[in-house]
Each structure stands twice: as structure tokens, then as C-alpha cells.
Amino acid sequence: MSLYSAMRSGVSGMSAQSSRLAAISDNISNSQTVGYKRATVDFSTLVTSPGSRSTYTASGVQSATHYQMQQDGTILGTSSSTDMAISGNGFFVVGNTASGTPQYSLTRAGSFLPDEAGFLRNNAGQYLEAWKLNPDGTMPNVSTSRFDDLQSVNVGNLVYGGSKTTQMDFSGNLPAQAATGDSFTSSPTFYDGLGNPLDLSMTWTKAAGPNQWTLTAAGPTGYTVTGAPVTLTFAATGPYAGKPVDGAGLPLDPMPGLTVTSPATPTADSFTMSLGNLTQLNGDYVPTVTGDGAKVGQVTSVDIDDSGKLWVMYDNGARQGLYQIPIATVTNPDGLVAQDGNTYTLGADTGTLTLGAGKRGGAGSVVGSALEQSNVDIATELVSLIETQRAYSSSATLVRTADEMVEETTRLKR
């Protein structure tokens, strides 16, 4: 009977609008949730075959909920160096290790803070997962289609063990106006194999010969310096004036260097101090020494670049890449299954999972010290709320009217 089908259709309308109201409620309550994706409810018709061409049988409406995964929220900067956002496609991988076996899920919420053990964890208690880099900062051989090689990111209690000096370079100006016998000393710092800072004494003395300088050098106790003393002659006129030249007046090539060798404990280390851009011009003694190596240091800050590589900075000035945070992309983001904690798990309709660095293979770039805001627009939700209320009220009126008509039909037999 068409009358009863009209009542069923009204009930299905009320049910569908109830689902839409629930989605609007979630959207409004999560309008300030980092990385939240707006839920929408789509309606589609239900059609049943009528028993007769002369009558119409109402079928009603059905609802389906999905999240607007493809719509990004606004990215806002924060003061936390461990916050991060994704500009473009992709998700962070988080794991719940409470049960011992990691349960991996995906999220756009990049608010992470170190816990008491130094692991980066979000507000839902899930840990940021990444690939641990090799000691030299290179990527190991990892799977880009499974979570197997991931491990929780830890930035606590890190100590930089220091690195020895392998090369140094001395450049600068020697004052042309200096008198014979005048000397100038520099004490550049280098580092041994344990990261201990040591000084190398280098003295430039104006020789008796015209425009000649003699370099002497001495290392710390137990160290030997070969290649010194060395005497350089500088051109006074011509196209190479102020530059070190050979006996033919041509630029000195190659430039001499010093070799600094440590005591044998048990194996001697050595490095080369090269003489670079040297000049003899009228002016001050201006030495410049560059080299590698660093002392032992503690972590001072964390930095995340746009590819998702996590760097740690130490108080000795060293910078070291520790983790590569992968950006997970899937063929069909709308096929992800929503879970607690603003996370998603892979579903039957998700498609292929791919893990990789940011800005590669369709993955978005990582923005450090920033968070992606919810993509909910309050004004839109309030308009939808009014529409839902009116539609629900109309469906209820339809049910009430159909009920009155059924009652009227019932009274006909009295």
C-alpha cells in the first residue's frame, strides 16, 4: 500500500537526517582538532519495483558517510620544533606499541612531543614511526610498501660522540708593511679521535729576503708537524702582486701544506693543514682557518626539513641526520577506515600503500614547526545544521500525516 510506503519513506528520511546531524555534530566539536578531516553524509535514493504501474510505492533514502580526505586544512606555524604538517598528499605513520606488537595507522595530525623516554608521541598516545638512518646519514635498504622497517622516533638522551679533524685550511693576509723579524701567531683548534679540542700553534715571521715569510708550526705534546718550517715569497709587482709565487714569478702551484700526526695510541691519526688563499697586502694580519671535526655535544634542538628528514643540532655546532620520516600515500584515501585518535587504518578499498620521503612520488612536503588545522568551516556546518533540522522536521511531518491518513482509513470500517 502506497500509504504505508510513504510512512516508511518518511522514517528513512528521519534516519538519514539523523546521520547527517551526527556528522555535523562531530565536525563542529572537532573544529579545533589538529588534522581532522570533515565528515560528510551523502544521500542516495532507494527504489523498489511497484506492484502496479497505476500506483507509486515510495522507497525512501539511504545515507553514506565519508571523510573529506582530499581537502587540506590551513597550515599554521607553532613554537614546537617537533610539530609538523604535510602540505599536499600523504599521512604520517604512527604506532601503538602498548601491546608489544606495533599496530600501525595513518594520521594527518603532526603534533608530537617527547615523552619521559624521549620518544615522540601524540596526544592519543601513539608514537611517530620513521626509518633510522645510517651513522653517516644515508638511507638504509628499507621496504617502501610495508611498515616492517619502521621504528619509533627517539630524540632523548642523545650524545654526539665528537669527530676527529681530517682536514684544515689556512688562508688570510700577511701585512706587507711588517718589518723583518715581525711575527704573527695563530692557534687554530682541531679535534682528536675522542672529540677533545687541541690547539696547533702557527707563527708567520717576516724573513730577511724581500717579501718573504717563514711559517713555523708546533702541535700539542706528543704530536709532530711535518712540512714546516716553510718559506713563501710573494710578488711585489705585476699581475700576481700580493700572491705567493715560485722562482719564475708565476703563481705557486701546488701550495705547500703541513701534516699533523698524533701519537700512536695505538694507531696514529693525521690530517693535512693546507695553505689556501694567502696574500701579502698592506693591512692587518687577518687569518682564517676552516676545518672539520667537532667536540662531544648534547642535543639542543630538532629540525625537520621538507623531505621529512629529522636533524638534531648539538651544542658543539654539529648537525646530524637521525631519521627519515616517511610520508604514506594510498591509491584511494577515501577508502581509509577512521579510528580513535584522529587516525586511519588501511581498508579493503584503500589500494596500494607507498612509503617515501616528502616531495617525491606524489607525496606532499613536510612543514616543520607547523600544524595542519581542521578543514571544518563552522559557517558551512551551521548552514547545514539548519537545513538538516528543516529536512528532519519535514520528514517527521510526512510520518505524522501518513499516520493520520492510516487512522482515517481505519475509521472507515467503524
Buried (B, 14 or more C-beta within 10 A) or exposed (E): EBEEBBBBBBBBBBBBBBBBBBBBEBBBEBBEBBBBBBBBBEBEEEEEEBEEEEEEBBBBBBBEBBBBBEEBBEBEEBEBBBBBBBBBBBBBBBBBBEEEEBBBBBBBBBBBEBBEEBBBBBEBEBBBBBBBBEEEEEEEEBEBEEBEBBBBBBBEEBEBEBBBBBBBBBBBBBBBEBEEEBEBEBEBBBBBBEBEBBEBBBBBBBBEEEBBBBBBBBBBEEBEBEBBEBEBBBBEEEEBBBBBBEEEEEEBEEBBBBEBBBBEEEEEBEBBBBBBEBBBBEEEBEBEBEBEBBBBBEBEEBBBBBBBBBBBBBEBEBEBBBBBBBBBBBEEBEBBEBBEBBBBEBBEEBBEBBBBBBBEBEBBBBBBBBBBBBBBEEEEBEEBBEEBEEBBEEBBEBBEEBEEEBEEEEEEEE
